[in-house]
């Protein structure tokens, strides 16, 4: 997902909201990617959260999209 989003930032037209999410994932590096994958496992597979004390990657992505300009 990160590689595809990074590629899209450079080679496709996008909206500021979608670009904000892709940029956050790209800039967040492996630590953010690990958090995001853990949260996806919790949300979609019902797995226990291995690190409930960590800040939410999903919330950070949502915040990035909602604070980006519409155009």
C-alpha positions in Angstrom: 0.0 0.0 0.0 2.8 2.4 0.9 4.7 1.7 -2.3 1.6 2.2 -4.4 0.7 5.4 -2.7 4.2 6.7 -3.1 4.2 5.9 -6.7 0.8 7.6 -7.1 2.1 10.8 -5.5 4.7 11.1 -8.2 3.0 9.8 -11.3 -0.8 10.4 -11.0 -3.1 13.3 -10.3 -4.6 13.1 -6.9 -6.6 15.1 -4.4 -5.0 16.8 -1.4 -6.8 14.5 0.9 -5.6 11.3 -0.7 -2.1 12.7 -1.1 -2.0 13.6 2.6 -2.6 10.0 3.6 0.0 8.6 1.1 2.5 11.2 2.2 2.0 10.4 5.9 2.5 6.7 5.3 5.6 7.4 3.2 7.1 9.7 5.7 6.1 7.6 8.7 8.4 4.7 7.7 8.4 1.2 9.0 7.3 2.2 12.6 4.0 3.7 11.2 3.6 0.8 8.8 3.9 -1.7 11.6 1.3 0.2 13.7 -1.0 0.4 10.8 -0.7 -3.3 10.0 -1.4 -4.2 13.7 -4.5 -2.0 13.7 -5.7 -3.6 10.5 -5.3 -7.0 12.1 -7.3 -5.9 15.1 -10.1 -4.3 12.9 -10.4 -7.0 10.3 -9.2 -10.2 11.9 -10.2 -9.7 15.5 -6.6 -10.1 16.6 -5.6 -8.7 20.0 -3.8 -5.3 19.9 -0.1 -6.1 20.7 0.6 -2.5 21.6 -2.5 -0.7 22.8 -0.4 2.1 24.3 0.8 3.2 20.9 -0.9 6.2 19.2 -3.3 5.1 16.5 -2.1 5.0 12.9 -5.7 4.9 11.7 -6.5 8.1 13.6 -3.4 9.8 12.3 -4.4 8.9 8.7 -7.9 10.1 9.3 -6.6 13.4 10.8 -4.3 13.9 7.8 -7.2 13.5 5.4 -9.6 15.7 7.3 -7.2 18.6 7.8 -6.0 18.6 4.2 -7.6 21.2 1.9 -10.3 19.9 -0.5 -8.5 21.2 -3.5 
